[in-house]
Amino acid sequence: MTIEAITFDFGNTLVPVAGPGLRGVVAATADAMAVQLGPFDREAVLHAWAEERERQFREEVPEFREVDLGQRIVRVLARLRGMAAPLPDARWDHAAAARLSTPTEVDWAIEVYSRAFVDALPPRPAVRELLARLAAGYRLGILSNWPLAATIDRYAEAAGWMPYLAAITVSQRVGVIKPHPAIFAAARAALGGPAPERILHVGDDWVADVVGGKAAGWRVAYLVARPADSPLPSSERDDGVAPDVELASLDDLERALGTL
């Protein structure tokens, strides 16, 4: 079956996200929050951010829910303003935590984080060139787990990718994360509804991208390479499914398309 559409994961597929880069984004956000919403101790902001990030992943990922960046900021500000964090296996009182910040403050911090990400992790020019070539023959989209869809929108705009993309489907907007079938269904619909076997998904995470894509009936290109120190979630490969093709680098995709 001829491939009609190609979707790409965002982090560590289109954009390598190494540890220093993402730590720089968090540090810039913490610096701004410490000054503008405090004054707070910068290290206290970073400590609360790290703990609440880990808590969110423990709570949300097993339920196939995306972590919420605004929720994290609410929790961090609540801690910095005197509310004790719950024990690791307990839940936050979100109504009480939200009383210690305002929606304007939370939106401002989200904007700082989003802009810092775009500034700190510049796109590879080769990606824009690849998308431009592929768009001549395929409908292209981004299909990503990401806590803030606006960051991907902003990044794609800044990188010059938007003329080549037919859709951007992000877990924050859909309400579930890959490998849940609903996010693949949303991406397929956004691409105009091609037959599942005519869609190729390219991604670096085994469960989210390979297992999820194959369960949806799509074809899958597994990107083996990723930054060794990336803090983004990942999963171990198993023998339950097999990708249609493996890529050592995104640069190998065009050649691999000839084998599908």
C-alpha positions in Angstrom: 0.0 0.0 0.0 1.3 3.4 -0.9 2.2 5.8 1.9 0.0 8.9 1.7 0.8 10.6 5.0 3.7 10.8 7.4 3.6 11.9 11.1 6.6 12.7 13.2 7.1 12.7 16.9 8.4 16.0 18.2 10.9 15.6 21.1 13.9 13.5 20.2 12.6 12.9 16.7 12.3 16.2 15.0 14.1 18.0 17.8 16.8 16.3 19.9 16.2 17.2 23.5 19.4 16.7 25.5 19.7 17.1 29.2 21.6 20.4 29.2 19.1 22.1 26.9 16.0 21.2 28.9 17.7 22.0 32.2 18.5 25.4 30.7 14.8 25.9 29.9 13.8 25.0 33.5 16.6 27.2 34.9 15.4 30.2 32.9 11.8 29.6 34.0 12.9 29.2 37.7 15.0 32.4 37.5 12.1 34.4 36.1 9.6 33.0 38.6 12.0 33.6 41.5 12.2 37.3 40.6 8.8 38.1 39.2 6.5 36.0 41.4 8.5 36.0 44.6 11.0 36.8 45.6 11.9 33.1 46.0 15.1 31.3 46.4 16.1 30.0 42.9 17.2 26.6 44.3 13.8 26.2 46.1 12.0 26.8 42.8 14.2 24.2 41.0 13.7 21.7 43.8 9.9 22.0 43.8 9.8 21.9 40.0 11.8 18.7 39.9 9.7 17.0 42.6 6.4 18.0 41.1 7.5 16.9 37.6 8.2 13.4 38.9 5.0 13.3 40.9 3.0 14.2 37.7 4.6 11.5 35.7 3.8 8.9 38.4 0.2 10.0 38.6 -0.7 10.7 35.0 1.3 8.5 32.6 -0.1 5.2 33.9 -3.6 6.6 33.1 -2.5 7.7 29.6 -2.9 11.3 30.6 -0.5 14.1 29.7 1.2 16.0 32.5 -0.2 19.5 32.8 2.4 22.3 32.9 -0.1 24.8 34.4 -0.9 22.3 37.2 2.8 21.9 37.9 3.3 25.7 38.2 0.3 25.9 40.6 1.8 23.2 42.8 5.3 24.9 42.7 3.8 28.3 43.7 1.7 26.7 46.4 4.8 25.1 47.9 6.9 28.3 47.6 4.1 30.3 49.3 3.8 28.0 52.3 1.7 25.0 51.5 3.2 21.7 52.4 3.5 19.2 49.6 1.7 15.9 50.1 3.6 12.7 50.7 4.9 11.0 47.6 1.9 8.6 47.5 -0.7 11.2 48.4 -2.6 13.6 46.1 -2.7 17.4 46.1 -5.7 19.3 47.2 -5.9 21.3 44.0 -8.5 23.7 45.1 -6.4 24.7 48.1 -3.2 24.9 46.0 -4.9 27.1 43.3 -5.8 29.7 45.9 -2.1 30.5 46.4 -1.6 31.7 42.8 -3.6 33.5 40.1 -4.4 32.4 36.6 -2.5 35.4 35.3 0.6 34.3 37.2 0.3 30.7 35.9 -0.2 31.8 32.3 2.8 34.1 32.6 5.1 31.3 33.8 3.8 29.0 31.1 4.7 31.6 28.5 8.2 32.0 29.9 8.8 28.3 29.8 7.4 28.0 26.2 9.6 30.8 24.9 12.6 29.6 26.7 12.2 26.2 25.0 12.1 27.6 21.5 15.1 29.8 22.3 17.2 27.1 23.9 16.8 24.3 21.4 17.3 25.6 17.9 16.0 23.5 15.0 18.4 21.7 12.6 18.2 23.2 9.1 18.2 19.7 7.7 14.7 19.1 9.2 13.1 22.0 7.4 14.7 20.8 4.2 13.5 17.3 4.7 9.9 18.4 5.4 10.0 20.6 2.3 11.0 17.7 0.1 8.5 15.2 1.7 5.6 17.7 1.5 5.8 17.5 -2.3 4.5 13.9 -2.1 3.0 13.3 1.3 0.6 14.9 3.8 2.8 15.6 6.8 2.0 16.1 10.5 3.4 16.2 14.0 2.0 13.6 16.4 3.5 14.1 19.8 3.1 13.7 23.6 3.8 17.1 25.0 2.6 19.0 28.0 2.1 22.3 26.1 0.8 22.2 22.6 1.5 25.9 22.1 5.2 25.3 22.4 5.1 22.9 19.4 3.0 25.4 17.5 5.5 28.2 18.3 8.5 26.0 17.5 7.1 24.9 14.2 6.4 28.5 13.2 9.9 29.7 14.3 11.6 26.9 12.4 9.7 27.5 9.2 7.9 24.2 9.2 4.3 25.4 9.0 4.0 25.6 5.2 4.8 21.8 5.0 2.5 20.6 7.8 -1.1 19.6 7.3 -1.7 18.9 11.0 -0.2 19.2 14.5 -1.7 16.7 17.0 -0.6 17.0 20.6 -1.6 15.0 23.6 -2.4 18.2 25.7 -5.1 19.0 23.1 -6.4 15.5 22.6 -6.5 14.6 26.3 -4.6 11.3 26.1 -1.0 10.3 25.4 0.5 7.8 22.9 0.1 4.9 22.8 -3.6 5.4 23.4 -5.6 4.8 20.2 -7.6 8.0 20.5 -4.6 10.2 19.8 -3.7 8.2 16.7 -7.4 8.5 15.6 -7.3 12.3 16.1 -4.1 12.6 14.0 -5.6 10.4 11.2 -8.7 12.6 11.2 -6.6 15.8 11.1 -4.7 14.4 8.1 -8.0 13.9 6.2 -8.7 10.3 7.1 -6.3 8.2 5.0 -6.4 4.4 5.5 -4.4 3.5 8.5 -2.0 1.3 6.5 -1.2 4.3 4.3 0.2 6.4 7.2 3.8 6.1 8.4 4.6 7.3 11.9 8.2 8.2 12.8 9.2 8.2 16.4 11.9 7.3 18.9 9.9 5.8 21.8 9.1 2.1 21.6 5.8 1.9 23.5 4.4 5.4 22.5 5.4 5.3 18.9 6.0 1.7 17.8 3.5 -0.2 19.9 0.9 2.6 19.6 1.4 3.1 15.9 1.2 -0.6 15.1 -1.9 -1.1 17.3 -3.6 1.7 15.3 -2.9 -0.2 12.1 -0.3 2.3 10.9 3.2 1.6 9.6 6.0 2.7 11.8 9.6 3.9 11.4 11.5 3.5 14.6 14.2 6.1 15.2 16.9 4.3 17.1 19.2 7.3 17.9 18.3 9.7 20.7 20.4 11.8 23.0 21.9 9.6 25.7 21.2 12.1 28.5 17.7 13.1 27.4 15.3 13.7 30.3 12.3 12.9 28.2 10.4 9.7 29.1 11.3 6.6 27.1 10.5 2.9 27.1 12.4 -0.3 26.6 12.2 -2.3 23.4 10.5 -5.7 23.5 9.6 -8.4 21.1 5.8 -7.8 21.1 5.7 -5.9 17.8 8.2 -5.0 15.0 8.6 -1.7 13.3 8.3 -1.6 9.5 11.7 0.1 9.3 14.5 1.2 11.6 16.3 4.5 11.2 19.7 5.2 12.6 19.0 8.9 11.9 16.1 11.0 10.6 18.3 11.7 7.6 17.8 8.0 6.6 14.0 8.4 6.2 13.8 9.3 2.5 15.9 6.3 1.6 13.8 4.0 3.8 10.6 5.2 2.2 11.7 3.4 -0.9 11.5 0.1 0.9 7.9 0.4 2.2 
